[in-house]
């Protein structure tokens, strides 16, 4: 029975013989899985990821560094240790690998410079438009995202025929509307860059637009209503409400877009085939040719490590540039 005090309130029941054991059990559970405790349970949940990360990311990365320190031809039994010579050859003028590597890095840098601003700005404009209420909104969302599900081989071969200078549909349509038909999309500069950047933007903008759209839907509507009450125009709402609300999303989009553009391979391989000359041969194309066609895996590993290091530095700089600064 529960006793009642003078105020009519029920007094708490007396602690029975099992109450102490219950408290000690709760204490042990809190120590094992609580916020301040340790325990093995969190590591069990992380174990599958850590296993896959170690097998498919960490171990290959260490192995690549080991290969880069050797004159590595996987068809020959001997793989002599050369130390940092493969890296030094990339910075020494006149070597077999120096000029092609930096030319490929320049081509990769141009592609990043030309494609990333478009892949950041155009999807943002599309996402802002698709965030409005209008008939057929879901259809247009699906239509913009649809090209992204295509593989790079499909996109490359499709645009290779569309942009062919002789039989391409693009030049044919330009001829029908009275514009010259002699545009060398895949053989001469600067047209080759348009032939690479244009299809890439068409192909991948849907992914970035979906990421932006998710970020836009997380911005409270009350902020826009307050801005309207203060007399802010649409541009002022976009600049003072939308962009600050999208800061974390913008950092993510810019970072993954830079990384994806720097690792471009399929578009130049299929559309321009690195032409004219080696103007559009990307770093990944060169690494593949160096290691898999010419069997110089040590050089290819050194090139890939330098490319990875450059992308890591760019990613860190990007996070530092877009980080939210606390007001003092």
ABEGO torsion letter per residue (X at the ends): XBBBBAAGBBBBBBBBAAAAAAAAAAAAAAAAABAABBEAAAAAAAAAAAAAAAAAAAAAAAAAAAAAABBBBAABABBBBAEAAAAAAAABBGBAAAAAAAAAAAAAAAAAAAAAAAAAAAAAAAAAAAABBBBGAAAAAAAAAAAAABBAAAAAAAAAAAABAAABAAAAAAAAAGBBAABBAAABOAAAAAAAAAAAAAAAAAAAAAAAAAAAAABBAAAAAAAAAAGBBAAAAAAAAAAAAAAAAAAAAAAAAAAAAAABAAAAAAAAGGOBEAAABBAAAAAAAAAAAAGBAAAAAAAAAAAAAAAAAAAAAAAAAABBBBBX
